[in-house]
Amino acid sequence: MEETTAETAARLRRAVTRLNRKLRGTALDGVSPGQSSMLAAIAKYESPSLGDLAAAEHIQPPSVTRLVRDMQRRGLIKCTLDSEDRRCTRVSLTSAGRRELDTIRKRKAEFIERKLLTLSLADQRRAREAAAFLEKLLEER
């Protein structure tokens, strides 16, 4: 009997979740998953406010404040007051934060590459097709 759409969706969710956990475990060295995600959000939004980060990360402002404080203490980010609204704090990556984010991304890609290299050429082709499928699945409509 063929798998239902709901069963396929559940399998995809489990596989993506497990892969994400594996990548985090492989790539993060002294940075928490929350900090890693926050570094990526800061890079994406280029000097977001604390409120922007809370919305982007789907977390409460006090959690953002704690993460920002910890990352600032480690020299990964810097905070500045918004030039137009002095009540608003903007966050940007330092060169150390950019290096950390680049290292995390590189380690994740290397992990997947090592796994791909163990596969047959046919399975590597299927992996490329799966990547294209996942990209299509994530497109906004």
Secondary structure, DSSP 8 states (H G I E B T S, - for coil): ----HHHHHHHHHHHHHHHHHHHHHHH-SSS-HHHHHHHHHHHHHSS-BHHHHHHHHT--HHHHHHHHHHHHHTTSEEEEE-SS-TT-EEEEE-HHHHHHHHHHHHHHHHHHHHHHHTS-HHHHHHHHHHHHHHHHHT---
